[in-house]
Structures are given as C-alpha cells and as structure tokens.
Amino acid sequence: MVVTNDNFEAVLAQDKPVMLDFWATWCGPCQRVSPIIEELANEYEGRAIVGKVDVEEADDLAFKYGIRNIPTVLFIKDGEVKDKIVGATVKSAYEEKLKALL
C-alpha cells in the first residue's frame, strides 16, 4: 500500500498495526528492502497494514516522524510509534517487530 500525506490518517484510523517503510527511488538500500516489505504485506494482509512512504512525495510525514535516514521502518499501534528499524536488514528482523504488535 502506498501511503501519502492524503491517506495517512485513514491508514492510522484502521484498527490494525501499521508498518511503514520510508524510502526513496534513488536509495540503494531501500531497493534491497522493497521485496521484503512486499512479502510481508502479502503475508500479513488482513492482520496488519504494511505500507510504503516515498519521502520525496510525502515529505510532511517524513518530517513529522523525524526521518533522517532511509530506509526507516516504523511500527505503529494505536497511533503511536512502538518501534523502528533504521537501515536495511533481514526479513526476520522486520517480521519480529511486526509480530510483536499483533
């Protein structure tokens, strides 16, 4: 799911944990993480919202959450950031933090 300034509040309003990948097209590590994020979106469909936020398109969101390095993945529950991962890592690291929110 692509998350933008326009649909962000609607995404958070759903009664599910949210995992947001802040990325950019020019970011090499972001490109390596992208397939992992897509896999998790498919695997957790219906149980969690897994979205991607392009920092170039949604700079208000990047600023709001203090995103200074990408990729940064935020784990949000009940509207609050519960955890985050800065930099690229392995699928199991993202999945562990996502499972903790379920």
Helices and strands as residue ranges (DSSP letters): H 8-13, E 18-23, H 28-43, E 49-54, H 59-64, E 72-77, E 80-86, H 91-101
